[in-house]
């Protein structure tokens, strides 16, 4: 007797086979406590306005963040950074001298560096930071969001020397990370503020991150002072929104966010031959 084929079952199996690669590729991240998205606040250059304005606001809001420091830390600020690290804030590496492409207000010119010189400077800054917080695993942010030393890309040198667990680059307000499987963990994009953004614009970005269920990283410099600054009021509005929506938004440090991601997602191995641009 010929057995009849269940057409609906065949269709279901075919559809499952077609969807499986897509679902595998997406590898959706489940944020802690069933939250919808994650936001990471990062602050660059060890600025005075961050200690004077941003930090008190963060502490009052109960929100964690990451500070990428340079050798501009000194005997006055180091005790403050150390105290902050003990409260669960992350201190990341931003090199000793912040080398970038030559501009008037940047004395350390990356054109004069080699890849090894850049790596060496990062290693020395790591030792400074170890003396501050006692941590041995460190994240990194490229100065000026540039990845060049002597006109050549040094990301794969950073990879070979293993001096950074994760590294942040730049981006704009459209930068929301949802594809973690194929993400290069030494080229993690962020929303780099240009300065002057108001609270509404910052909150609009957060809302987009939540809508997409992804990870949003914000690069901040001055807060109520210094350069590339946003006002202290705009910063406070952002923190108020994050605090008021803490049931759906996980606000954490750069390293903690990515550690959580890669406890769930298996990374694609980076082909260094393809990522070395030689620029």
C-alpha positions, 0 to 999 in steps of 0.5 A: 500500500502506497503511503500518502505524503503529508504535503503540509509537513513537507512544506514545514520541513523545507521552510525550516531548512531555508530559515536555519542558515538565516537564524544561525547567522543572526544569533540574537542576543538575549540581554540580562533580565529580559531587557530589550537592548543595551547602551554603553556610555563611553567617555574619552580623554580623561577630561576634567569636565567628565570628573566634575560634571558627568561623574556626579550625574552618573553616580546619582543616576546609578548608571555605569560607564566606561572612561578611556584614559590617557596619560593626562591623568595626574596626582590630582585625578588619579585618586578620583579615577581609582575611587570610580573604578572601585565602584564598578566603572571601567577604565579603558586604554586610550594610549599615552599621548593620543596620537592622531593625524596632524592637526593644530591642537594635537601634538602627537602625530600618528604619521610619525608612528609605526604599528609597533610604536603604537602597540608599545605605547598602549602597553605602557598605558596599560601599566599605568592603568594597572597601577590605578585599578589593578586590572590586567584585562583592558579594552581600548579606544582608538584616538580620534577613532583612527586606526592608522600609524605611519599611514598604515592600519595597525588593527591586526598588529593590535590583534597579534600582540593581544593587548586589547580585549575589545577596541572601539572605533567611531560611527554616527547616529545610525550605528546600532550593533545587531550582527555580533557573529561577524563583528570584528571585536577590534573594530567595534563601532560607536555613535561618536558625538560631534558636540552640541547634541541636545537631550532629544537627539541623544534620547532618539538614538537610544529609542532606535537602539531599543527598537532594534534590540541591539547594542548602542555605544555612545562616544562622549568627550566634554560634558558642560566643558572642554571640547566636542562638548554636550551640555550638562543638561543634555547629558542629564536628560539622557541619564534620566531617560536611561534610568526611567527605562531601566526595565528595558535598557541594560546600561553597562560598561563596554567590556561587560556588554561584549563579554555578555554578547560573546558568552552567547554568540560564537564569533567568526574568525577574522581573516587578517589578510582581508582586514589589513588595508596597508593604508 
